[in-house]
Amino acid sequence: MRTLHAACIGLLCSTLACALSASVAEDAGRAAPEPDAFETWSTLASAESVSPARAAEGDFVRQWRGPDGREIRLVVKRPRPAADAPVVRLPPVPDGEDAQPYFQRALAEVRERKAGRLLIPRGTYVFKSLAEKNAPGHLLLRDLSDLSIEGDGATLVFTRDLHGLFLQRARRVRLSGVTLDYALRTVSVARAERRDGENVLVIDPRYLVTGADAVRYVSEYDAAAQRWVPGGKRVLLPPGHADSARYLGEQAWASPAFKTLQPGQRYTVFHHWYGGQAIRIEDVPGPQQSEDIVIEGVTIHSAPGMGILAYGLRRGLAIVDSRIEPRADGSSPVSTSYDAIHVQLGGGDVLIAGNRIRRQGDDGINLNNPVSPVVRSEDGGRALVLGAYSRFIRQGDMLAFFDGQGQLSEQVRVGEAPKPLGGLDHRVVLERPVDVASGSTVRDLALLSARFDVSGNTIEDCHCHGLLAQWPNGRIEGNTFRHLRANAIRLLTDVGQWKEGIGAFNVSVRGNEFTDIGLDTAPLLPWGAITVYGGARGGRLATEPVNRHIEIVDNRIRGAEQGCVTVASARDVRVEGNRCEATNRQSPGKPSLQVLQAGEVVLRGNRREGKSSGGLRVESTAAGVSAQVDY
């Protein structure tokens, strides 16, 4: 009975079909066992393995077979303008003039004439004003469809701590051939000194600052190697912090928070707190919601926030053959101050391929998805106050509720349009009461993302994790990760501290190269360069599975401060053919392959080299592990 049921699941038939086939074959006529909560959620969350978009010639199409045996098909559509669609060319912008009005007039002409191409001649365009009062970005790309914006080596320079390009209600839009940059002091390098009984930071004179340049974030830096120190000192000073840095004049800053810094050591100083993104795609669910955005051959040199953020995309995003890296002249040590690429509400069909990402101040790529906390229950459970991301919930959406371990408890539909309460909170009335405690979490099934391909990228020399993969139905293949401050790949979801992600379901990590990988200091679990895990309430490791159907195959890890591969909070994982060389440099001899709080894990054909790389450890909390005896 158990064998038959497992076979059905392995073939990925639906839960109902599995139960039916099992019951037909049951000699005694007993009904098949009900799937557990995790099986129900993993099947539901990973159900959409094939894109709903129909591809045409020239569109981006990627197709492969996932670890659970199903076909995964990803589609991102290119612009399809009418055959007779005109071409609009940006008029010349005189030297020293504000480029903003010229671009707005060109975009107005594009909309009026339904143009298929907007050409931006080679040159440098400085945006000194905004198109409208309180505009969220320097250049608003709104209400556009089937348009290619083509730069012939053009550089767009933004002058305020706002988004650079802001896309909204944009469908089948392609951006290519441009460089994006900011005329702001986003990051500098400083040396810690002891003066008058306190630590101060003295910024290198090549990075000119004034009292108007705040100090928000400090991190230990090896200036000679131009890399961050793994496990180095950090100081965070967000707006409103009690120990905000004060300017002493002559490039020097002081704060009581600097007491942990080492005099004589160098640090990078970030001057903005999650500021403007170079490219931001922002929308809400609706008929004109943005989809099929292509960013191709684009360079981003700096940003006070992230490089590219998708926040409310229906589906369809291709970031290909692009670069996120600092200017070549050394005028800034860092590219983007925070994540290079972050997809928060992406819908699915995300292709990130052939890019070079380096020297950014936070994660290389984060494929995220919203998890809303339950703030409180009202009206006997018929109404809930939900926190972050609840503004995206709509009447009629199905909500899935999760306990502190990330396990599905029940599903209930939204009965009325959510009511904003101020800040991040919304009051959500349900079709029936639910019994959930404050601290539980909610995912909106209408907002789930699926299908991603991260292939052929280079992520290096950054203050970062290389990739956080928190979606179903994806592959991570042929990438290069070098000189990272933290660990390289995390496959996860977290309903505790971070409240993000769906879970890594049906994900393949294959044929990637890792060199000189850093470390994570959170005492959650023994970290590896590749780590599968789940975050639970209270900042703890999830002891129940929250990831499923994962293969980690034929990767090469050469030099890592911590372990090679760690598998936790997961079920049905294959770790095979990986090479672990000179790992565990922080604690030589400790296990380089570890399995804990996981089940149905197969390890075979993995190799280790170097004195620091320890062996295999399978903790008693793991079950059904096929261990490799010759590792």
N, C-alpha and C positions, 0 to 999 in steps of 0.2 A: 504494500500500500504506500509506504513512504517512498519507495523507489519510483513507483509510477507517478506519484504526485511531483516529485523532484524533477522527473524527466519532462513533465508538462511545463513546469516553470522554466527549465533549461531551454525548452523550445519556444518560450515566451508566448504561449497562448494566454488568453485572458484568464483571470481568476475564475470566472464562471465556466469557461471551457474546460479548465483543469478539473474543476470539481465535477463537471458532467462526465468527462472521460473516465475519471477515477471511479465514480459511482457505478458506471456501466460495467467496469471490469471487476468490481468488488463481488467476490463469490457470495458473501453473506448478505449482500444488499445494504451494507452500512454506508452512510453518507461520508464523503471525503471530509477530512478535518478542515475547519475554517482557517483561512490564512491568518497569520498573526499580524499585528498592527504594522510592523516594519515591512513585511512582504506586501501588504496592501499599499502602503505609501510608496515603496520603491517601484512597484508596478505602475501606479498612477502617475508618479512624477516623471518616469522615463517613457511613458506611452508614446509620445510624439517623436518617433525616431526619423520620420521622413518629412521633409519640408512640405508645407501646403502650397508653396509657390511653384508655378510651372515655368521651367527654364526655357529660354529661347537661345538661339545661336549667339555666342559671345558672352553670355552670362557666366558668373562664377558658379561652378558646380563641383562639389566634392562628394565622393561616395565611397564607403568602406563598410566592412562588417564589424560590428562591435563585439566585445567580449561575451555578451549573452547570446550571440549568434544571429542577431537581427541585422538587417541592412540599415545603415544610417546614410541619409542623403541630405545635403546642405545646399541651398541655393541663395545666391545674392544677385539680384537683377541689376543690369546696367541701364542707363537712360535709354528710352525709346522715343525720341522726338519724331514728329511728323516728317515725312520725306522732304517736304518743302519748308521746314522750319528755318527761319533766318538765323544768321550769326550776328551777335552784338559784340562790338569791340570797345573796351574801355577807352575813353578819350584821353589825350595826354594830360598829365597833371603837372603843372609848373613846379619847378624846384622850390621847396620850402612851403608849399601850400598844403593844406589839410586834404587828405585823400578821401575823407568820408563823403562829402557831397557828390563827388565824381562817381564813386561806387554806387551810391543810392540812386543816382539818375540812371546809371547803366542797368541796375536791377529793375527799376521801374519800367524801362524799355523792354527788358526781357519778359516781364509779366504781360505787358500790353501786347507785344508782338508774338508771344508764345515761342520765343527763341529756343533753339536747341543747344546753343553754345554761347558762352561768354568768355571772350579772350582777354587776358590781362598781359599786356606787353612786358618785356623785361624791364626791370627798374625797381626802385625802392619807394614804397608808398607808406607814408606815416599818417596814422589816424589820430588826430588831435581833438576831435569832438565826437559827440554821439548823435545818432540819427534822430533820437527823440528823448524827451526828458525821462530820466530814470531807466534808460535802456539797459538791459542786462549784459550787453556786449557791444564791442566796437563796430562790428559789421553784422547786421541782422539778415540772415538768409531764411526768410519766411515765405510760405505760400509759393513754393517753387516745385516744379515736377519736370521730369524728363529733361534735365539740364546738365551739361558738362561745363564746369568752371575750370578753364585751362590757363595756367600761368606758364609763360615762356621764361622760366627762371626768375619770376617776380618775387620780391620780398615784401611782406606786409608787416609793419612795425606798429605795435600797440603801446599806448602811453599811459594807461591807467590800470589799476588793479581790478580789472573786469575781464570777462571772457573776451577772447579774440573774435572767433567766428561763432555765432549763435544760430543754430539750426532749429527751426520749428515748423511743423506742417510742411516738411520737405519729403518728397517721394521720388525715388529714382534720381538722385542727385549725385554727381561725381565731382570730386575736387582733385586736381592734379597739378604738378609742376610748380608749386609755390613753396616758399619758405616763410615760416611764421616766427616772430620774435617780439620781445618786449624791451622797450627803452626804460627799464626799471632796474634798480639794484635789487635783484632777487636773492642772491647768495654771495657771501664773501668768505674769506679765510682769515682767522685770527689766531693770535698766540695768547695763552693764559699767562698772566703775570701777577706777582704779589706786590700790592701797593698799600701802604698805610693800614696794614692788618687785614686786608681783604683781597680776594681774587678779583681781577678785572680781565676783560677780554680786550685786546688791542688789535684792531683790524689792520691787515696789511695795507700799506698806502696805495697799492695798485688798485684796490677796491674802495673808491672814495665813497664815504657815507656822511650823513649829517644827523642831527638830532631828530629829523623827521623819519629816519629809517629805523623801524622797530626791530628788536631782537625777539624772535618767536621760538627758535628751535636751534639747539647747539649739539653738535655731534663730533666725537673724536675722529681725527683725520690724519692720515699719513700723507703729508704734502709732497714728499719726494716721489712716492709711488703713485700719487693722485688716487688714493683709495681710502675707504673708511676702515677703521680698525675693528675687526670682528669682536663683538662684546665690549666695545669701547664705551666711554662715558657719554651720557646724553642728558640734556636739560631741556624740558618743555616749558614754555612760557606763553600759553595762549592768552588772548585778550582778556583783561580783567584779573589776571593772576596777581596774587598778593605780593609776589616778589618780582614784579615787572622790572626789566632792566632800565637803568637810568643812564643817560648820556653824560659823560664827563668832559666831552670835548676832545679834539685831537685824536679821533678814531677810537676812543676808549669807552667801554661800557662796564657798568658794575651792577651786581645783583647778589643778594644773599644766597640765591640758588646756585651761584658759581662756586660755592665752597667745596663742591665735590670734584671740581676740575683740577687737573694737575698742572702747576706752573711749569712753563717751558714747553708744554705740549701744544699742538695745533688743533684747531677745531673749525669745522664749517659752521657758518652762522646763516640761518635762514631768516629772511626779513619779513615774510608774510605768513599768515596762518590760513592755510587752505584757501588761497586767493583764486583769481580768475583762471579758468582753463583756456588753453590755446584754441581748442575746438570743443564746444559743448553742444550736444544734441539733447534737447529737452522737450518733452511733450507729455500729454495726458491721454488716456484711452479715448478714442473717438474715431469717426470716419476719416478724418484728415491726419491722423497720427503718422509721424514720420516713419518711413521704412525704406529699405534698400539704399543705404548711403555707402558710397565708395570713396575711400581716401587712398589715393594711389600716387606714389612718387612725391610725397609731401615730406618736407623737413621741418621739424620744430626744434628751435635752438633754446628757448627758455619759456617759462611761464611761472607766475607766482603761485599757481596751484598745480593741477594735473595737466598732462599733455592733451589727452583725448578722453572725454567723459560722455558716455551714452546713458541718459537718465530719462527713460520713458519712451523707448523705441518700440514700435510694434514688432518688428523683426527685420533682419537683413542688414548686416554691417560687414563690409570688407575693408580691412586696413592692410594694404599690401605694398611691398617694395618701398617703404618709407623709412625715415630716420628720425629718431629722437635723440639728439646729442648736442653738447655745447658747441658754441662757436669755435672755429679753429684757431682764432687769435688768442685764446686763453683769457679773455676778458671776464669770463665767468667759469668757476670750477664745476658747475652743475648745469644740467639741462633743465628739466622741469623740477620744481621744488617738491612735488609729491608724486603720486603714481604716474607712470608714463601713459598707460592705457587702463581705464576702469570702465567696465560695463555693469551698470547697476540694474537697470530694468531694460533688458535687451531683447526680450521676446524669443530670440533664437536665431539660427542661421548666422552665426558670427564666424568670420574667417579672418585670422590674423597670421599672415604668411610673408616670409621674405623680408622682414624688417630688421633694422639694427637699432637697439635700444641701449643707451649707455649713460652713465653718470647722472641718473635721476635720483631724487631725494627719498623715494619710497618705492613701493612695489613696481615690478616691471609690468605685469599684466594681472588684473584682478577681475575674474568673471564672477560677479556677485549677484545676489537676488534678495529682495527685501523680506525680512522677518519682522513682524510688528509685535511689540509686547502688549499684553493685557494689563492696562493700568488699574482698572477696577471693574467690577460687575455691578449692574444696576437692575432694578425691576425684576428681581428674582432670577437673574441670568438672561432675561429677554434682551437687555441692552448691555453693551460693553463700551468702555472707553479704551480705545486703542491708541498707541503711541506712534513712533516713527513709521513713515511710509503709508499711514492709513489714509492720506489724502488721495491715493490712487484707487481706493476701493469704491466700487459702484454698486448700486442697487441691483440685485439679482445675482451677484457674484457668489460663488461657493467658497466658504472659508474652511480651512483645515486647521484644527487645533492640536497643539503639541504640548506634552508635559516637559518637565525639567530635564529629561534625558533625550529629548528630541523625538519621542515616540508619538505617533498619531493617536489621538484620543477619540475625536469625532469630527464630522463635517456638517456644517449648517449654512443655509443660504441667507444672504443679506436681504432683509425685508423692506427697508426704507433707505433713501439716500442718506449717507453719513452726514452728520452735522459737525462743522468745525467748532472747536472749543477754544481756539487760540494755541499758538505754538505748534507743536507737532500732533496734538491730540485731536481725535474725532470720536463722536458718539455714534456707535453703530447699532442699529436695531435689527435683531435677527428674526427669522420666521418662527423660531421656537426657542425656548430657554435652553441654556447650556450650563453645565456645572463645571466651571473652570476657575482656578484660583489666580489671584494677582501673581504675576511672574510667569504665567504660561505665555505661550507665543502662538502667533497666527500666521499662516501663509494663505494668500489669495490665489486660488487655482487659476484665475484668469490672468495672473501676472507671472506665471512660471515660464522660465526660459529653458530652451533645450537646443541641442545641436551646435557644436563648435569644433573648429579645427585650428589648432595652433601649431604651425609647422614651418620649419626652415628659418626660424628667427635666431638672432644673436642678442643675448641680454648679458651685459657685462659692466664691470667697474661701477657698481651702483650700491646705494644705501638701501638694499632691497631684499625681499624675497623675489625670486624670478617670476613665479606664476602661482596664483591661487585659483584653482579650478573647483568651482562649487556648483556646477550644473550637470545634468545628465547628458548622455549621448555625445561623447566627444573623443577626440584624439589629440595627443600631444606627441609630435613625432619630428625627429630630425632637427631639433633645436640645439643651440649651443649656449651654455650658461658658464660664465667665467667671472671670477673675482667678485663674488657677492658678499655683502656684509652678513647676511642671514642665510638660511637654508633655501634651496632652489625651488622645489615644487611641493605645494601642499594640496592634497585632495581632501575636501572637507565640507562640513557645514557646522555652524556654531549657533546654538539657541541660547547661549549663556552670555558671555561678555560682549561679543561682537554682534550677535543677532543678524546673521546673514547666511545666505546660501540655501540651496535645495538639498544638496548631497551629491557626491560623486557616484553616479549610477551609470554603468555601461560606458566606462572610460578606459582608453588605452594610452599607456605611456611607453613609447617604444623608440629605440634607436637615438636617444638623446646623449649629448656629451656634456659632462660636468667637470670643471676644473677650478680648484681653489675656492671651495664653497664654505661660507661662514657658519655662524651658529645662532641658535635661538636660546634665550636665557629664561623663558617662562618655564616653571617647574611642572608643566602639565604631563609630560611623558619624555622618554628618551628619544630625542629628535634624530631624524636622518636627513640626508640631502634630499631624498624623496620621502615624504611622510603622508600617510593616510590616517586621518583621525576625525573625531567629532568633539565639539565643545559643548559642555552641559552647563546647567545653572550653577552659579557660584564659582565660575571659572575653573570647573573641574573637567576631567576627561570623561566623555560619554562612555558608560560601561555597557550600553546597548548599541547594536549596530545602527549606523546612520549613513553608511556608504555600502555599495554592493556592485558586484560584477566589474571588477577592476583587473587589468593586467599591466604588470610592470616588467617589461621584457627587453633584453638586449640593450640596456643602457650602460654607459661607461662613466664611472665616478672616479676621478683622479684628484685626490687631495680634498679632504673635507675635515672641518674642525670637529664635527660630531659623527654620527653613524652614517651608514650607506642608505639603507631602506628600513623604514619602520612602518608596520601595519597595525592599526588599532581601530576600534569602533567600526568594524566592517565585517562583511560576510561575502564569501565567494570571491577570493582574490588569488591571482596567480603571479608569483614572483619568479622569473625564470631567465637564465642566460645573462644576468647582469655581472659586470666586472667592478669590484670594489677595491680600489688601490689607494693606499696611504690615507685611509679614513681614520676617524677617532683621534685626531691630532691633539685635541684638548685633553683626552683621557685615554692614552694608548692602552691597547689590549681589551678595552671594553667591547661588547658585542657590536658588530657592524650591521647585522640583520636581526631585527627584533619583531616579535609578534606578541601582542597583548590585547585583551578585551576584544577578541576577534574570533571568527569561526569559519571553517571551510576554506582554509588557506593552503595553497600548494607552493612549496619552494623546491626548485630543482635547477641544476645546471649553473648555479651562480658560483663565481670565483672571487677569492680575495687574495690580495698581495700587499706586501709591506708589513713591517713589524707592528705598526700601530693599529692595523685593522684586526679587531677581534672577531670571534666566531659568531655563531647563531644562538639566539636565546628565544625560547618559546615559554612565556609565562604561564602559570597555572590557570590564569583567567582566560586563556585561549582554548578553543575546542575544535576538534576535527581538523587539526593541522597535519598536513603531510610534510614532515620535516626532511630537510636535506642533510644526510648524515656525513657527507664528505666535504662540507663547506669549511 
